Amino acid sequence: MTAIPQTSVAAPAKRTPNRAWRKLKANKGALLGLAIILFFAALAILAPVLPLADPVATSWSAIRKAPSAAHWLGTDDIGRDILSRMIWGARASLMAGIFSVAIAVAIGVPFGLISGYYGGWIDQIVSRITEAFLAMPFLITAIALAAFLGPSLTNAMIAIGLSATPVFVRLTRGQVLAVKTEEYVEGARSIGLHHFSIIIRYILPNVFAPILVQGTLTIATAIIAEASLSFLGLGQQPPAPSWGSMLNVAKNYLEQAPWMAMWPGAAIFLVVIGFNLLGDGLRDALDPREA
């Protein structure tokens, strides 16, 4: 008997990592965003070893002191060092952003892959549930879930992650619908590859780029959401530092001690701008239509 030759299916050529990196390096805005993110990430990682004051230690002789050599960013309403609380608060904000998006991706991408690939009644059910959640404002959903789960940073991350999941379901589904009709996917089906293998080997790699871009942009949204939840008392709980809870305290002293609100507000602004700039740069660098 004549052996049947094995046929391999090759995916279309995509932008190589080196080429994408070269394009990203040429984008000054993306590099600025990456530098901002790395700066705050380094502060958050090195917080335990930096020579900082205790972020929860109070001093009744240093209440609402303006920035000085002793306290570079001033002190708050009960004498705690704002610089120390800012750096330790970066850990909470970045953790909330990254882990919330990780939860959203881990749940949303598989459902989007299954919905887009199989279609039919599975797609109908997933799409209707996704549309129902998308009809509700993101922050309102996060607040409701955080209030239901209870006030803590962990529950805030879960609430934000679940609230962001529909975005990744819809994005992944749309990308899969476009990719699954390509010739290389049809060729994989024609040689009898299992559906799971087709999804993992041929579809997921070709929808990964927009998911990465959306994830980067959603981290910025998650950081704002965590700050909002902490501001409302549903996130990081006192006395642990959080930029949102620092703003909550600072709102009562805007005239007497404006530095209490200025520094955490500036930190949130810079980190969010950093992730947005990086996300825009990644979108351009990973776009296969770009030369």
N, C-alpha and C positions, 0 to 999 in steps of 0.2 A: 504493500500500500504506500501511496505517496504521502509524505508528511505535509500537513497544511502549514505553510509558513506563518510565523507570528507577525502580526502587524502592529506597529507602534503608532501612537497618535501624538503628534507634537502640538503643543499650544503655540499660538502666534507669538512672534517676537515682542517682547515688552521692553520698556525702558530699563536699562541695566542700573544696578545700584550706584556704580561709579558715575554714570551719566547724570542720574538724579542728584547725586551729591554735588557734582560740579555746578549744576543749575541752581541748587540751593545755596551754594557758597557765593554765587554771583548776585544773590538777592540780599541787599543790605538790610532790608527790613526784617527778613527772616533771621539773619545772623544777630541782629539786635535783640529780637525776641528770644532767641536761644540763649544769648548772653544773660539776659534778665532772668530767665528761668534757672539757668545754671547757678547764678549768683544766689538766688533765694534758696535753691535746693542745697547748695553748699552750706549756707547758714543753718538751715534746718538740720542737716546731717551732723554738722559739727557743734551744734548747740550744747551737747553734754560736756564737751572738752574745752569750749571757749571760756575765757576768764570773765564770766558774767555774774552779776548779782543773782541771788535767788529770786526767780520770777514771782514767787508767792509770798516772799518775806515783806512784812509791812514795817513802816517807820513813821511814828506819829510826829517826829521832828522834821520830816521831809514831805509833808503833804502838799501836793500840787506845786512842786518846785519847777521853775522854768528850766530849760536845758542849760547845763553847766558842765564844768570839767568833771564834777562828781557823778552827774547823771546826764549823759550826752543828749538824750532825748527827753529829759525831764522825768517827773514822777506823776503818779495818778492820785486819785482822791484819798487813798489810804497809804501813800508813801511808797508804793512799789515802783521799781525801776522799769520805765517804759521800754528801753532798749532791750532788756532781757526778756520782757514779755512779748515784744515784737518778734524776736528771733525764735523763741519757743512757740509763739503763735503760728509762725510759718510752718511748723511741723504739722499742726492740726489742719491748716488750710490746704497744704499740698497733699497730705494724706487723703483728705476728704475729696479733693479733685480727682486724684489718680484712682483711688479705690472705688469711688462712685462710678466712674466711667468703666472700670474693669468689671463691675457688677452688671452694668448696662450692656456691655459688649458680650459678656459671657452668656447672658440670657437672650439678648436681642438678635445677635448674629445667627445662632442656630435656628431660631424660629423663622428668621428671614430667609435663610437658606432652604429650609424645608418647605416653607410657604411658596417661595418663588419657583423652586424646582419641581415640586409635585403638582402644584396647582389644585384645581378641583375643589372639593369640599374643605380640604385642609386649608387651602388659601382663603376661602371664604370666611372660615371661622377666625383664622389669625388676623385677617385684614379688618374684619368688623370689630374685633376686640381692640386692635391697634387704633383704629379710627375713633373708638369711644374714648380711649385714654388721651389721644391727641386733641380731642375736643375740649379737654380741660386744660387750663393754664398750667404750665410746668411748675411754677413756684407754689401755686395753690395746692397742687397735688402733693408736692414734697412736704409742705407744711401740714397737710392733713395726715399723711402717713407718719410723719415724725411725731405728731401729737398722739396718734394712735399707738405707736411703738413705745413712746416714752422719751423724755429728754436725755440724750447722751450723744457723744460724737459718733459712736458705732451705729446707733439707730438713725442718726442724721445721714450717714453715708449710705445706709440701706435705703432710706426714703428717697434720697436724691438719685441713687442708682436705678431704683424701680421706676421713678418718674421719667428718667431719661431713656429707658428701654424702648418705648415705642418708636423713637426717632431712629434707632439702629435697626429695628425690625423693618420699618418702611424703607430705609435706605438700602439695606441688604437685599430685600425682596426685589426692589426695582432694578438693582444691578444684576441680580441673578436672572431676571426675566430677559434682560438684554443679552447676557452671556450664553444662556443655555441653548440659544438657537444658532450659535456659531458652528462652523463646520467641524472644528476639532472636537466639540462636544458630541455632535452627531456621529462623528467617526468613532469616538470612544464607545458610544452606545452600540454601534453596528458590529463591533468586535466582541460584544458581550460583557463589557466591564460592569461590575456591580455599581448600583446607583451611589452607594456610599463612597466608592473609590472615585467616581466621576466628580462628585461634589468636593472631595478633599483635594484631589490631584489637579483638577482642571478648572473648577468653578471658583473655589475659595481663593486661590492665588490671584485670580484675575478680578476679584472684587475687593481685594484687601486694601488697595491704595485709597479709595474713597472712604473706607471705614477708618483707616488711620487718620486721614484728614479730619473727618467728623469727630473722631475721638479727641484729637488735640483741641479742636474748637470747643467741644463739650466740657473739657476740663475747666476751661475758663468760666463757663456757665455754672459748673458745679461749685467752683470756689466762691462765686457770688452767692449761690444758694446756701452754702454752708455758713457764710458770713451772715446772711439774712436769718437763718435758723438760730444761729448763736445770738444774734441781736434780739431775737424774740424769746430767748431762753430755752430753745428746743435743741440746741447743738451742744458744743463743748460746755461743760458745767463749771462754774466758779469753784475754787479759785484758779483752776487750770486756765492758762492764757489762750485766748482766741481773738483774732482781729475783730470778729463780729461782736463778741461780748465786750471788748474794749470800746468799741463805738457806742454800745448801749450805755455804758457808764459815762462816756465822754459827752453824750448829748445833754447832760445836766450841767456841764461846766464849759460850754462853748465860749462864754465871755470871759470867765475867770482863768481858764486854762485851755486855750484853743489847741495847744500841742497834743493834748490827750486824744483829740479826734483826727488831727492832721496826719500823724504818722501811720496809724493803721489804715486810714483812708487812702493814703498815698501808696501803701504796700499793696492793698487790694487792686488799686488802679494799675500799678506797674505789672503785677503778675498776670492780671487779665489781659492787658495789652500785649505782654510777652507771648502768651499762648495764642492769642489771635494773630499776631504777626507771624509766628512760627507756622500756624495752621494755614495761613494764606500762602506762605512760601512753600510748604509741602504740597499744597494743591497745584501750584504751578510746576513744581519739580517732578511730580508724579503723574502729570497729565500726559498720556501717551500721544495726544494730538500735537503736543509741543515738540518742536525740533530740538 
